Amino acid sequence: MPVKGWVEIDPIYCKGCELCVGACPQGVLAMDMNILTSKGYHLAYLIEDGCTGCAICAIVCPDSAITVFRETPSRKTIENQIEVHA
């Protein structure tokens, strides 16, 4: 079971630099050209499922506008997977 993640981008801090879009290894971030922040910048957003919560986007963000969340499999799920593959 792959790890699932998601990001939240704070429109107060995002200045639309697109560094997160280029850094995302999953290619699931894009700029929303239909929305402007209160400072007049286009906002980055999650365009599809596939985020793993690797946090590379948050690391490269110069304004700390990105919060990354990751679901981790429960211990029982991991034990079941080990039993199946053993």
N, CA, C and O atoms as a Maestro MAE file, in Angstrom:
{
 s_m_m2io_version
 :::
 2.0.0
}

f_m_ct {
 s_m_title
 :::
 protein
 m_atom[344] {
  # First column is atom index #
  i_m_mmod_type
  r_m_x_coord
  r_m_y_coord
  r_m_z_coord
  i_m_residue_number
  s_m_chain_name
  s_m_pdb_residue_name
  s_m_pdb_atom_name
  i_m_atomic_number
  :::
  1 25 0.841 -1.162 0.000 1 A "MET " " N  " 7
  2 3 0.000 0.000 0.000 1 A "MET " " CA " 6
  3 2 0.901 1.245 0.000 1 A "MET " " C  " 6
  4 15 1.673 1.450 0.937 1 A "MET " " O  " 8
  5 25 0.803 2.072 -1.046 2 A "PRO " " N  " 7
  6 3 1.654 3.263 -1.096 2 A "PRO " " CA " 6
  7 2 1.219 4.300 -0.060 2 A "PRO " " C  " 6
  8 15 0.051 4.378 0.323 2 A "PRO " " O  " 8
  9 25 2.180 5.074 0.369 3 A "VAL " " N  " 7
  10 3 1.896 6.132 1.328 3 A "VAL " " CA " 6
  11 2 1.128 7.230 0.609 3 A "VAL " " C  " 6
  12 15 1.464 7.597 -0.517 3 A "VAL " " O  " 8
  13 25 0.103 7.748 1.259 4 A "LYS " " N  " 7
  14 3 -0.678 8.832 0.673 4 A "LYS " " CA " 6
  15 2 -0.399 10.110 1.442 4 A "LYS " " C  " 6
  16 15 -0.251 10.102 2.664 4 A "LYS " " O  " 8
  17 25 -0.331 11.186 0.717 5 A "GLY " " N  " 7
  18 3 -0.095 12.469 1.348 5 A "GLY " " CA " 6
  19 2 -0.927 13.544 0.684 5 A "GLY " " C  " 6
  20 15 -1.592 13.304 -0.324 5 A "GLY " " O  " 8
  21 25 -0.882 14.717 1.257 6 A "TRP " " N  " 7
  22 3 -1.527 15.883 0.663 6 A "TRP " " CA " 6
  23 2 -0.857 17.120 1.228 6 A "TRP " " C  " 6
  24 15 -0.169 17.070 2.247 6 A "TRP " " O  " 8
  25 25 -1.074 18.228 0.543 7 A "VAL " " N  " 7
  26 3 -0.476 19.483 0.984 7 A "VAL " " CA " 6
  27 2 -1.557 20.541 1.133 7 A "VAL " " C  " 6
  28 15 -2.600 20.498 0.481 7 A "VAL " " O  " 8
  29 25 -1.276 21.477 1.999 8 A "GLU " " N  " 7
  30 3 -2.102 22.677 2.121 8 A "GLU " " CA " 6
  31 2 -1.181 23.855 1.881 8 A "GLU " " C  " 6
  32 15 -0.105 23.948 2.474 8 A "GLU " " O  " 8
  33 25 -1.608 24.754 1.010 9 A "ILE " " N  " 7
  34 3 -0.797 25.908 0.662 9 A "ILE " " CA " 6
  35 2 -1.481 27.150 1.191 9 A "ILE " " C  " 6
  36 15 -2.633 27.425 0.856 9 A "ILE " " O  " 8
  37 25 -0.777 27.894 2.010 10 A "ASP " " N  " 7
  38 3 -1.315 29.083 2.659 10 A "ASP " " CA " 6
  39 2 -1.275 30.263 1.691 10 A "ASP " " C  " 6
  40 15 -0.194 30.707 1.303 10 A "ASP " " O  " 8
  41 25 -2.441 30.775 1.297 11 A "PRO " " N  " 7
  42 3 -2.477 31.883 0.333 11 A "PRO " " CA " 6
  43 2 -1.886 33.183 0.876 11 A "PRO " " C  " 6
  44 15 -1.565 34.087 0.104 11 A "PRO " " O  " 8
  45 25 -1.742 33.281 2.175 12 A "ILE " " N  " 7
  46 3 -1.141 34.484 2.756 12 A "ILE " " CA " 6
  47 2 0.357 34.522 2.446 12 A "ILE " " C  " 6
  48 15 0.924 35.595 2.239 12 A "ILE " " O  " 8
  49 25 0.999 33.343 2.415 13 A "TYR " " N  " 7
  50 3 2.444 33.284 2.225 13 A "TYR " " CA " 6
  51 2 2.887 32.909 0.809 13 A "TYR " " C  " 6
  52 15 3.998 33.256 0.407 13 A "TYR " " O  " 8
  53 25 2.052 32.215 0.055 14 A "CYS " " N  " 7
  54 3 2.437 31.781 -1.292 14 A "CYS " " CA " 6
  55 2 2.570 32.987 -2.210 14 A "CYS " " C  " 6
  56 15 1.639 33.780 -2.352 14 A "CYS " " O  " 8
  57 25 3.756 33.118 -2.840 15 A "LYS " " N  " 7
  58 3 3.975 34.230 -3.760 15 A "LYS " " CA " 6
  59 2 4.043 33.766 -5.212 15 A "LYS " " C  " 6
  60 15 4.461 34.520 -6.090 15 A "LYS " " O  " 8
  61 25 3.637 32.544 -5.458 16 A "GLY " " N  " 7
  62 3 3.542 32.051 -6.823 16 A "GLY " " CA " 6
  63 2 4.865 31.861 -7.527 16 A "GLY " " C  " 6
  64 15 4.934 32.036 -8.744 16 A "GLY " " O  " 8
  65 25 5.907 31.514 -6.818 17 A "CYS " " N  " 7
  66 3 7.242 31.379 -7.411 17 A "CYS " " CA " 6
  67 2 7.392 30.111 -8.257 17 A "CYS " " C  " 6
  68 15 8.303 30.020 -9.080 17 A "CYS " " O  " 8
  69 25 6.512 29.146 -8.058 18 A "GLU " " N  " 7
  70 3 6.477 27.874 -8.789 18 A "GLU " " CA " 6
  71 2 7.628 26.920 -8.459 18 A "GLU " " C  " 6
  72 15 7.785 25.909 -9.143 18 A "GLU " " O  " 8
  73 25 8.422 27.202 -7.454 19 A "LEU " " N  " 7
  74 3 9.507 26.284 -7.093 19 A "LEU " " CA " 6
  75 2 8.957 24.922 -6.683 19 A "LEU " " C  " 6
  76 15 9.545 23.890 -7.005 19 A "LEU " " O  " 8
  77 25 7.836 24.918 -5.976 20 A "CYS " " N  " 7
  78 3 7.234 23.659 -5.530 20 A "CYS " " CA " 6
  79 2 6.756 22.824 -6.712 20 A "CYS " " C  " 6
  80 15 6.875 21.598 -6.704 20 A "CYS " " O  " 8
  81 25 6.217 23.488 -7.723 21 A "VAL " " N  " 7
  82 3 5.713 22.780 -8.906 21 A "VAL " " CA " 6
  83 2 6.861 22.052 -9.602 21 A "VAL " " C  " 6
  84 15 6.723 20.884 -9.965 21 A "VAL " " O  " 8
  85 25 7.978 22.725 -9.786 22 A "GLY " " N  " 7
  86 3 9.127 22.119 -10.439 22 A "GLY " " CA " 6
  87 2 9.809 21.053 -9.602 22 A "GLY " " C  " 6
  88 15 10.415 20.130 -10.147 22 A "GLY " " O  " 8
  89 25 9.717 21.168 -8.282 23 A "ALA " " N  " 7
  90 3 10.410 20.234 -7.394 23 A "ALA " " CA " 6
  91 2 9.614 18.962 -7.106 23 A "ALA " " C  " 6
  92 15 10.193 17.966 -6.673 23 A "ALA " " O  " 8
  93 25 8.321 18.972 -7.332 24 A "CYS " " N  " 7
  94 3 7.471 17.826 -6.988 24 A "CYS " " CA " 6
  95 2 7.812 16.612 -7.855 24 A "CYS " " C  " 6
  96 15 7.585 16.638 -9.064 24 A "CYS " " O  " 8
  97 25 8.354 15.546 -7.253 25 A "PRO " " N  " 7
  98 3 8.715 14.372 -8.050 25 A "PRO " " CA " 6
  99 2 7.503 13.609 -8.585 25 A "PRO " " C  " 6
  100 15 7.627 12.842 -9.540 25 A "PRO " " O  " 8
  101 25 6.341 13.816 -7.979 26 A "GLN " " N  " 7
  102 3 5.129 13.132 -8.439 26 A "GLN " " CA " 6
  103 2 4.402 13.931 -9.516 26 A "GLN " " C  " 6
  104 15 3.533 13.394 -10.202 26 A "GLN " " O  " 8
  105 25 4.746 15.203 -9.671 27 A "GLY " " N  " 7
  106 3 4.106 16.057 -10.670 27 A "GLY " " CA " 6
  107 2 2.650 16.364 -10.367 27 A "GLY " " C  " 6
  108 15 1.835 16.479 -11.283 27 A "GLY " " O  " 8
  109 25 2.318 16.497 -9.092 28 A "VAL " " N  " 7
  110 3 0.916 16.704 -8.726 28 A "VAL " " CA " 6
  111 2 0.604 18.127 -8.249 28 A "VAL " " C  " 6
  112 15 -0.484 18.383 -7.734 28 A "VAL " " O  " 8
  113 25 1.552 19.046 -8.420 29 A "LEU " " N  " 7
  114 3 1.309 20.444 -8.072 29 A "LEU " " CA " 6
  115 2 1.279 21.288 -9.344 29 A "LEU " " C  " 6
  116 15 1.986 21.001 -10.310 29 A "LEU " " O  " 8
  117 25 0.460 22.321 -9.330 30 A "ALA " " N  " 7
  118 3 0.368 23.248 -10.458 30 A "ALA " " CA " 6
  119 2 -0.016 24.623 -9.922 30 A "ALA " " C  " 6
  120 15 -0.379 24.776 -8.756 30 A "ALA " " O  " 8
  121 25 0.071 25.603 -10.789 31 A "MET " " N  " 7
  122 3 -0.345 26.958 -10.431 31 A "MET " " CA " 6
  123 2 -1.782 27.153 -10.895 31 A "MET " " C  " 6
  124 15 -2.134 26.782 -12.015 31 A "MET " " O  " 8
  125 25 -2.602 27.729 -10.045 32 A "ASP " " N  " 7
  126 3 -3.986 28.019 -10.399 32 A "ASP " " CA " 6
  127 2 -4.032 29.400 -11.042 32 A "ASP " " C  " 6
  128 15 -3.951 30.418 -10.354 32 A "ASP " " O  " 8
  129 25 -4.160 29.425 -12.347 33 A "MET " " N  " 7
  130 3 -4.142 30.682 -13.081 33 A "MET " " CA " 6
  131 2 -5.471 31.435 -12.991 33 A "MET " " C  " 6
  132 15 -5.589 32.542 -13.517 33 A "MET " " O  " 8
  133 25 -6.466 30.849 -12.334 34 A "ASN " " N  " 7
  134 3 -7.772 31.498 -12.180 34 A "ASN " " CA " 6
  135 2 -7.935 32.208 -10.847 34 A "ASN " " C  " 6
  136 15 -8.911 32.929 -10.642 34 A "ASN " " O  " 8
  137 25 -6.994 32.010 -9.947 35 A "ILE " " N  " 7
  138 3 -7.103 32.592 -8.607 35 A "ILE " " CA " 6
  139 2 -5.878 33.459 -8.332 35 A "ILE " " C  " 6
  140 15 -4.748 33.077 -8.638 35 A "ILE " " O  " 8
  141 25 -6.117 34.617 -7.757 36 A "LEU " " N  " 7
  142 3 -5.038 35.480 -7.288 36 A "LEU " " CA " 6
  143 2 -5.152 35.618 -5.776 36 A "LEU " " C  " 6
  144 15 -6.250 35.722 -5.229 36 A "LEU " " O  " 8
  145 25 -4.016 35.618 -5.117 37 A "THR " " N  " 7
  146 3 -4.019 35.846 -3.677 37 A "THR " " CA " 6
  147 2 -4.268 37.330 -3.419 37 A "THR " " C  " 6
  148 15 -4.349 38.122 -4.357 37 A "THR " " O  " 8
  149 25 -4.388 37.700 -2.162 38 A "SER " " N  " 7
  150 3 -4.623 39.105 -1.819 38 A "SER " " CA " 6
  151 2 -3.444 39.994 -2.230 38 A "SER " " C  " 6
  152 15 -3.587 41.211 -2.353 38 A "SER " " O  " 8
  153 25 -2.280 39.371 -2.439 39 A "LYS " " N  " 7
  154 3 -1.099 40.131 -2.875 39 A "LYS " " CA " 6
  155 2 -0.937 40.120 -4.395 39 A "LYS " " C  " 6
  156 15 0.001 40.713 -4.927 39 A "LYS " " O  " 8
  157 25 -1.854 39.443 -5.092 40 A "GLY " " N  " 7
  158 3 -1.827 39.427 -6.548 40 A "GLY " " CA " 6
  159 2 -1.029 38.298 -7.176 40 A "GLY " " C  " 6
  160 15 -0.674 38.378 -8.352 40 A "GLY " " O  " 8
  161 25 -0.740 37.258 -6.425 41 A "TYR " " N  " 7
  162 3 0.026 36.123 -6.938 41 A "TYR " " CA " 6
  163 2 -0.897 34.957 -7.265 41 A "TYR " " C  " 6
  164 15 -1.941 34.787 -6.635 41 A "TYR " " O  " 8
  165 25 -0.510 34.158 -8.249 42 A "HIS " " N  " 7
  166 3 -1.222 32.914 -8.520 42 A "HIS " " CA " 6
  167 2 -0.827 31.903 -7.456 42 A "HIS " " C  " 6
  168 15 0.320 31.874 -7.009 42 A "HIS " " O  " 8
  169 25 -1.769 31.089 -7.061 43 A "LEU " " N  " 7
  170 3 -1.586 30.153 -5.957 43 A "LEU " " CA " 6
  171 2 -1.288 28.750 -6.473 43 A "LEU " " C  " 6
  172 15 -1.914 28.295 -7.431 43 A "LEU " " O  " 8
  173 25 -0.343 28.065 -5.849 44 A "ALA " " N  " 7
  174 3 -0.080 26.665 -6.165 44 A "ALA " " CA " 6
  175 2 -1.181 25.805 -5.546 44 A "ALA " " C  " 6
  176 15 -1.759 26.168 -4.522 44 A "ALA " " O  " 8
  177 25 -1.464 24.671 -6.171 45 A "TYR " " N  " 7
  178 3 -2.474 23.764 -5.617 45 A "TYR " " CA " 6
  179 2 -2.194 22.325 -6.054 45 A "TYR " " C  " 6
  180 15 -1.448 22.082 -7.003 45 A "TYR " " O  " 8
  181 25 -2.798 21.395 -5.354 46 A "LEU " " N  " 7
  182 3 -2.673 19.961 -5.627 46 A "LEU " " CA " 6
  183 2 -3.652 19.605 -6.740 46 A "LEU " " C  " 6
  184 15 -4.860 19.759 -6.564 46 A "LEU " " O  " 8
  185 25 -3.148 19.128 -7.893 47 A "ILE " " N  " 7
  186 3 -4.017 18.901 -9.043 47 A "ILE " " CA " 6
  187 2 -4.606 17.498 -9.121 47 A "ILE " " C  " 6
  188 15 -5.618 17.287 -9.790 47 A "ILE " " O  " 8
  189 25 -3.984 16.539 -8.446 48 A "GLU " " N  " 7
  190 3 -4.497 15.172 -8.522 48 A "GLU " " CA " 6
  191 2 -3.945 14.336 -7.373 48 A "GLU " " C  " 6
  192 15 -3.027 14.750 -6.665 48 A "GLU " " O  " 8
  193 25 -4.526 13.152 -7.205 49 A "ASP " " N  " 7
  194 3 -4.000 12.209 -6.227 49 A "ASP " " CA " 6
  195 2 -2.631 11.748 -6.682 49 A "ASP " " C  " 6
  196 15 -2.312 11.804 -7.870 49 A "ASP " " O  " 8
  197 25 -1.848 11.305 -5.769 50 A "GLY " " N  " 7
  198 3 -0.517 10.805 -6.096 50 A "GLY " " CA " 6
  199 2 0.550 11.405 -5.205 50 A "GLY " " C  " 6
  200 15 1.710 10.994 -5.247 50 A "GLY " " O  " 8
  201 25 0.157 12.377 -4.401 51 A "CYS " " N  " 7
  202 3 1.100 12.968 -3.455 51 A "CYS " " CA " 6
  203 2 1.490 11.901 -2.437 51 A "CYS " " C  " 6
  204 15 0.633 11.197 -1.901 51 A "CYS " " O  " 8
  205 25 2.790 11.789 -2.177 52 A "THR " " N  " 7
  206 3 3.275 10.803 -1.212 52 A "THR " " CA " 6
  207 2 3.646 11.441 0.123 52 A "THR " " C  " 6
  208 15 4.007 10.744 1.072 52 A "THR " " O  " 8
  209 25 3.555 12.758 0.190 53 A "GLY " " N  " 7
  210 3 3.926 13.443 1.420 53 A "GLY " " CA " 6
  211 2 5.426 13.516 1.613 53 A "GLY " " C  " 6
  212 15 5.901 13.572 2.748 53 A "GLY " " O  " 8
  213 25 6.184 13.517 0.521 54 A "CYS " " N  " 7
  214 3 7.646 13.513 0.622 54 A "CYS " " CA " 6
  215 2 8.198 14.823 1.171 54 A "CYS " " C  " 6
  216 15 9.312 14.849 1.694 54 A "CYS " " O  " 8
  217 25 7.444 15.902 1.062 55 A "ALA " " N  " 7
  218 3 7.771 17.222 1.616 55 A "ALA " " CA " 6
  219 2 8.865 17.978 0.866 55 A "ALA " " C  " 6
  220 15 9.373 18.978 1.373 55 A "ALA " " O  " 8
  221 25 9.236 17.524 -0.324 56 A "ILE " " N  " 7
  222 3 10.220 18.270 -1.100 56 A "ILE " " CA " 6
  223 2 9.680 19.655 -1.438 56 A "ILE " " C  " 6
  224 15 10.429 20.632 -1.424 56 A "ILE " " O  " 8
  225 25 8.402 19.746 -1.738 57 A "CYS " " N  " 7
  226 3 7.797 21.050 -2.053 57 A "CYS " " CA " 6
  227 2 7.945 22.015 -0.882 57 A "CYS " " C  " 6
  228 15 8.270 23.186 -1.074 57 A "CYS " " O  " 8
  229 25 7.708 21.524 0.320 58 A "ALA " " N  " 7
  230 3 7.815 22.372 1.511 58 A "ALA " " CA " 6
  231 2 9.258 22.783 1.773 58 A "ALA " " C  " 6
  232 15 9.514 23.888 2.251 58 A "ALA " " O  " 8
  233 25 10.192 21.903 1.464 59 A "ILE " " N  " 7
  234 3 11.604 22.211 1.681 59 A "ILE " " CA " 6
  235 2 12.069 23.329 0.754 59 A "ILE " " C  " 6
  236 15 12.821 24.208 1.176 59 A "ILE " " O  " 8
  237 25 11.629 23.304 -0.507 60 A "VAL " " N  " 7
  238 3 12.085 24.319 -1.465 60 A "VAL " " CA " 6
  239 2 11.296 25.625 -1.380 60 A "VAL " " C  " 6
  240 15 11.716 26.631 -1.951 60 A "VAL " " O  " 8
  241 25 10.177 25.629 -0.686 61 A "CYS " " N  " 7
  242 3 9.355 26.840 -0.586 61 A "CYS " " CA " 6
  243 2 10.081 27.902 0.242 61 A "CYS " " C  " 6
  244 15 10.326 27.696 1.431 61 A "CYS " " O  " 8
  245 25 10.427 29.042 -0.379 62 A "PRO " " N  " 7
  246 3 11.176 30.065 0.354 62 A "PRO " " CA " 6
  247 2 10.353 30.796 1.405 62 A "PRO " " C  " 6
  248 15 10.911 31.476 2.265 62 A "PRO " " O  " 8
  249 25 9.033 30.662 1.346 63 A "ASP " " N  " 7
  250 3 8.172 31.394 2.271 63 A "ASP " " CA " 6
  251 2 7.436 30.507 3.260 63 A "ASP " " C  " 6
  252 15 6.551 30.981 3.973 63 A "ASP " " O  " 8
  253 25 7.784 29.238 3.314 64 A "SER " " N  " 7
  254 3 7.145 28.276 4.232 64 A "SER " " CA " 6
  255 2 5.627 28.304 4.116 64 A "SER " " C  " 6
  256 15 4.914 28.287 5.119 64 A "SER " " O  " 8
  257 25 5.148 28.348 2.881 65 A "ALA " " N  " 7
  258 3 3.713 28.423 2.633 65 A "ALA " " CA " 6
  259 2 3.049 27.053 2.560 65 A "ALA " " C  " 6
  260 15 1.823 26.967 2.486 65 A "ALA " " O  " 8
  261 25 3.835 25.985 2.579 66 A "ILE " " N  " 7
  262 3 3.294 24.642 2.345 66 A "ILE " " CA " 6
  263 2 3.387 23.792 3.607 66 A "ILE " " C  " 6
  264 15 4.443 23.677 4.230 66 A "ILE " " O  " 8
  265 25 2.255 23.205 3.961 67 A "THR " " N  " 7
  266 3 2.201 22.242 5.053 67 A "THR " " CA " 6
  267 2 1.911 20.878 4.432 67 A "THR " " C  " 6
  268 15 0.963 20.735 3.660 67 A "THR " " O  " 8
  269 25 2.713 19.893 4.763 68 A "VAL " " N  " 7
  270 3 2.586 18.558 4.185 68 A "VAL " " CA " 6
  271 2 2.014 17.603 5.226 68 A "VAL " " C  " 6
  272 15 2.412 17.617 6.391 68 A "VAL " " O  " 8
  273 25 1.083 16.782 4.785 69 A "PHE " " N  " 7
  274 3 0.473 15.762 5.634 69 A "PHE " " CA " 6
  275 2 0.691 14.413 4.980 69 A "PHE " " C  " 6
  276 15 0.692 14.298 3.754 69 A "PHE " " O  " 8
  277 25 0.877 13.382 5.812 70 A "ARG " " N  " 7
  278 3 1.100 12.037 5.287 70 A "ARG " " CA " 6
  279 2 0.331 11.040 6.123 70 A "ARG " " C  " 6
  280 15 0.393 11.059 7.352 70 A "ARG " " O  " 8
  281 25 -0.405 10.156 5.433 71 A "GLU " " N  " 7
  282 3 -1.064 9.045 6.107 71 A "GLU " " CA " 6
  283 2 -0.072 7.900 6.167 71 A "GLU " " C  " 6
  284 15 0.545 7.548 5.162 71 A "GLU " " O  " 8
  285 25 0.076 7.335 7.317 72 A "THR " " N  " 7
  286 3 0.952 6.174 7.430 72 A "THR " " CA " 6
  287 2 0.087 4.944 7.668 72 A "THR " " C  " 6
  288 15 -0.916 5.015 8.380 72 A "THR " " O  " 8
  289 25 0.465 3.836 7.084 73 A "PRO " " N  " 7
  290 3 -0.328 2.629 7.294 73 A "PRO " " CA " 6
  291 2 -0.290 2.206 8.762 73 A "PRO " " C  " 6
  292 15 0.714 2.391 9.450 73 A "PRO " " O  " 8
  293 25 -1.377 1.648 9.217 74 A "SER " " N  " 7
  294 3 -1.423 1.198 10.604 74 A "SER " " CA " 6
  295 2 -0.526 -0.019 10.783 74 A "SER " " C  " 6
  296 15 -0.179 -0.694 9.814 74 A "SER " " O  " 8
  297 25 -0.160 -0.288 12.011 75 A "ARG " " N  " 7
  298 3 0.710 -1.434 12.318 75 A "ARG " " CA " 6
  299 2 0.055 -2.740 11.871 75 A "ARG " " C  " 6
  300 15 0.734 -3.634 11.366 75 A "ARG " " O  " 8
  301 25 -1.245 -2.849 12.052 76 A "LYS " " N  " 7
  302 3 -1.952 -4.073 11.664 76 A "LYS " " CA " 6
  303 2 -1.871 -4.278 10.148 76 A "LYS " " C  " 6
  304 15 -1.679 -5.402 9.686 76 A "LYS " " O  " 8
  305 25 -2.014 -3.207 9.379 77 A "THR " " N  " 7
  306 3 -1.920 -3.307 7.925 77 A "THR " " CA " 6
  307 2 -0.531 -3.775 7.511 77 A "THR " " C  " 6
  308 15 -0.400 -4.615 6.622 77 A "THR " " O  " 8
  309 25 0.494 -3.245 8.141 78 A "ILE " " N  " 7
  310 3 1.867 -3.633 7.836 78 A "ILE " " CA " 6
  311 2 2.089 -5.104 8.180 78 A "ILE " " C  " 6
  312 15 2.695 -5.835 7.397 78 A "ILE " " O  " 8
  313 25 1.608 -5.544 9.335 79 A "GLU " " N  " 7
  314 3 1.766 -6.943 9.728 79 A "GLU " " CA " 6
  315 2 1.046 -7.875 8.750 79 A "GLU " " C  " 6
  316 15 1.557 -8.945 8.421 79 A "GLU " " O  " 8
  317 25 -0.140 -7.467 8.287 80 A "ASN " " N  " 7
  318 3 -0.882 -8.283 7.307 80 A "ASN " " CA " 6
  319 2 -0.119 -8.389 5.994 80 A "ASN " " C  " 6
  320 15 -0.099 -9.455 5.379 80 A "ASN " " O  " 8
  321 25 0.503 -7.310 5.559 81 A "GLN " " N  " 7
  322 3 1.279 -7.322 4.313 81 A "GLN " " CA " 6
  323 2 2.504 -8.226 4.453 81 A "GLN " " C  " 6
  324 15 2.871 -8.927 3.510 81 A "GLN " " O  " 8
  325 25 3.121 -8.210 5.603 82 A "ILE " " N  " 7
  326 3 4.297 -9.058 5.835 82 A "ILE " " CA " 6
  327 2 3.885 -10.529 5.793 82 A "ILE " " C  " 6
  328 15 4.593 -11.354 5.215 82 A "ILE " " O  " 8
  329 25 2.739 -10.863 6.404 83 A "GLU " " N  " 7
  330 3 2.263 -12.245 6.412 83 A "GLU " " CA " 6
  331 2 1.933 -12.721 5.001 83 A "GLU " " C  " 6
  332 15 2.204 -13.872 4.658 83 A "GLU " " O  " 8
  333 25 1.359 -11.860 4.193 84 A "VAL " " N  " 7
  334 3 0.987 -12.240 2.836 84 A "VAL " " CA " 6
  335 2 2.217 -12.514 1.999 84 A "VAL " " C  " 6
  336 15 2.213 -13.434 1.182 84 A "VAL " " O  " 8
  337 25 3.274 -11.732 2.185 85 A "HIS " " N  " 7
  338 3 4.480 -11.871 1.382 85 A "HIS " " CA " 6
  339 2 5.465 -12.901 1.950 85 A "HIS " " C  " 6
  340 15 6.466 -13.227 1.311 85 A "HIS " " O  " 8
  341 25 5.178 -13.405 3.141 86 A "ALA " " N  " 7
  342 3 6.107 -14.359 3.765 86 A "ALA " " CA " 6
  343 2 5.908 -15.759 3.249 86 A "ALA " " C  " 6
  344 15 6.609 -16.679 3.672 86 A "ALA " " O  " 8
  :::
 }
 m_bond[343] {
  # First column is bond index #
  i_m_from
  i_m_to
  i_m_order
  :::
  1 1 2 1
  2 2 3 1
  3 3 4 2
  4 3 5 1
  5 5 6 1
  6 6 7 1
  7 7 8 2
  8 7 9 1
  9 9 10 1
  10 10 11 1
  11 11 12 2
  12 11 13 1
  13 13 14 1
  14 14 15 1
  15 15 16 2
  16 15 17 1
  17 17 18 1
  18 18 19 1
  19 19 20 2
  20 19 21 1
  21 21 22 1
  22 22 23 1
  23 23 24 2
  24 23 25 1
  25 25 26 1
  26 26 27 1
  27 27 28 2
  28 27 29 1
  29 29 30 1
  30 30 31 1
  31 31 32 2
  32 31 33 1
  33 33 34 1
  34 34 35 1
  35 35 36 2
  36 35 37 1
  37 37 38 1
  38 38 39 1
  39 39 40 2
  40 39 41 1
  41 41 42 1
  42 42 43 1
  43 43 44 2
  44 43 45 1
  45 45 46 1
  46 46 47 1
  47 47 48 2
  48 47 49 1
  49 49 50 1
  50 50 51 1
  51 51 52 2
  52 51 53 1
  53 53 54 1
  54 54 55 1
  55 55 56 2
  56 55 57 1
  57 57 58 1
  58 58 59 1
  59 59 60 2
  60 59 61 1
  61 61 62 1
  62 62 63 1
  63 63 64 2
  64 63 65 1
  65 65 66 1
  66 66 67 1
  67 67 68 2
  68 67 69 1
  69 69 70 1
  70 70 71 1
  71 71 72 2
  72 71 73 1
  73 73 74 1
  74 74 75 1
  75 75 76 2
  76 75 77 1
  77 77 78 1
  78 78 79 1
  79 79 80 2
  80 79 81 1
  81 81 82 1
  82 82 83 1
  83 83 84 2
  84 83 85 1
  85 85 86 1
  86 86 87 1
  87 87 88 2
  88 87 89 1
  89 89 90 1
  90 90 91 1
  91 91 92 2
  92 91 93 1
  93 93 94 1
  94 94 95 1
  95 95 96 2
  96 95 97 1
  97 97 98 1
  98 98 99 1
  99 99 100 2
  100 99 101 1
  101 101 102 1
  102 102 103 1
  103 103 104 2
  104 103 105 1
  105 105 106 1
  106 106 107 1
  107 107 108 2
  108 107 109 1
  109 109 110 1
  110 110 111 1
  111 111 112 2
  112 111 113 1
  113 113 114 1
  114 114 115 1
  115 115 116 2
  116 115 117 1
  117 117 118 1
  118 118 119 1
  119 119 120 2
  120 119 121 1
  121 121 122 1
  122 122 123 1
  123 123 124 2
  124 123 125 1
  125 125 126 1
  126 126 127 1
  127 127 128 2
  128 127 129 1
  129 129 130 1
  130 130 131 1
  131 131 132 2
  132 131 133 1
  133 133 134 1
  134 134 135 1
  135 135 136 2
  136 135 137 1
  137 137 138 1
  138 138 139 1
  139 139 140 2
  140 139 141 1
  141 141 142 1
  142 142 143 1
  143 143 144 2
  144 143 145 1
  145 145 146 1
  146 146 147 1
  147 147 148 2
  148 147 149 1
  149 149 150 1
  150 150 151 1
  151 151 152 2
  152 151 153 1
  153 153 154 1
  154 154 155 1
  155 155 156 2
  156 155 157 1
  157 157 158 1
  158 158 159 1
  159 159 160 2
  160 159 161 1
  161 161 162 1
  162 162 163 1
  163 163 164 2
  164 163 165 1
  165 165 166 1
  166 166 167 1
  167 167 168 2
  168 167 169 1
  169 169 170 1
  170 170 171 1
  171 171 172 2
  172 171 173 1
  173 173 174 1
  174 174 175 1
  175 175 176 2
  176 175 177 1
  177 177 178 1
  178 178 179 1
  179 179 180 2
  180 179 181 1
  181 181 182 1
  182 182 183 1
  183 183 184 2
  184 183 185 1
  185 185 186 1
  186 186 187 1
  187 187 188 2
  188 187 189 1
  189 189 190 1
  190 190 191 1
  191 191 192 2
  192 191 193 1
  193 193 194 1
  194 194 195 1
  195 195 196 2
  196 195 197 1
  197 197 198 1
  198 198 199 1
  199 199 200 2
  200 199 201 1
  201 201 202 1
  202 202 203 1
  203 203 204 2
  204 203 205 1
  205 205 206 1
  206 206 207 1
  207 207 208 2
  208 207 209 1
  209 209 210 1
  210 210 211 1
  211 211 212 2
  212 211 213 1
  213 213 214 1
  214 214 215 1
  215 215 216 2
  216 215 217 1
  217 217 218 1
  218 218 219 1
  219 219 220 2
  220 219 221 1
  221 221 222 1
  222 222 223 1
  223 223 224 2
  224 223 225 1
  225 225 226 1
  226 226 227 1
  227 227 228 2
  228 227 229 1
  229 229 230 1
  230 230 231 1
  231 231 232 2
  232 231 233 1
  233 233 234 1
  234 234 235 1
  235 235 236 2
  236 235 237 1
  237 237 238 1
  238 238 239 1
  239 239 240 2
  240 239 241 1
  241 241 242 1
  242 242 243 1
  243 243 244 2
  244 243 245 1
  245 245 246 1
  246 246 247 1
  247 247 248 2
  248 247 249 1
  249 249 250 1
  250 250 251 1
  251 251 252 2
  252 251 253 1
  253 253 254 1
  254 254 255 1
  255 255 256 2
  256 255 257 1
  257 257 258 1
  258 258 259 1
  259 259 260 2
  260 259 261 1
  261 261 262 1
  262 262 263 1
  263 263 264 2
  264 263 265 1
  265 265 266 1
  266 266 267 1
  267 267 268 2
  268 267 269 1
  269 269 270 1
  270 270 271 1
  271 271 272 2
  272 271 273 1
  273 273 274 1
  274 274 275 1
  275 275 276 2
  276 275 277 1
  277 277 278 1
  278 278 279 1
  279 279 280 2
  280 279 281 1
  281 281 282 1
  282 282 283 1
  283 283 284 2
  284 283 285 1
  285 285 286 1
  286 286 287 1
  287 287 288 2
  288 287 289 1
  289 289 290 1
  290 290 291 1
  291 291 292 2
  292 291 293 1
  293 293 294 1
  294 294 295 1
  295 295 296 2
  296 295 297 1
  297 297 298 1
  298 298 299 1
  299 299 300 2
  300 299 301 1
  301 301 302 1
  302 302 303 1
  303 303 304 2
  304 303 305 1
  305 305 306 1
  306 306 307 1
  307 307 308 2
  308 307 309 1
  309 309 310 1
  310 310 311 1
  311 311 312 2
  312 311 313 1
  313 313 314 1
  314 314 315 1
  315 315 316 2
  316 315 317 1
  317 317 318 1
  318 318 319 1
  319 319 320 2
  320 319 321 1
  321 321 322 1
  322 322 323 1
  323 323 324 2
  324 323 325 1
  325 325 326 1
  326 326 327 1
  327 327 328 2
  328 327 329 1
  329 329 330 1
  330 330 331 1
  331 331 332 2
  332 331 333 1
  333 333 334 1
  334 334 335 1
  335 335 336 2
  336 335 337 1
  337 337 338 1
  338 338 339 1
  339 339 340 2
  340 339 341 1
  341 341 342 1
  342 342 343 1
  343 343 344 2
  :::
 }
}
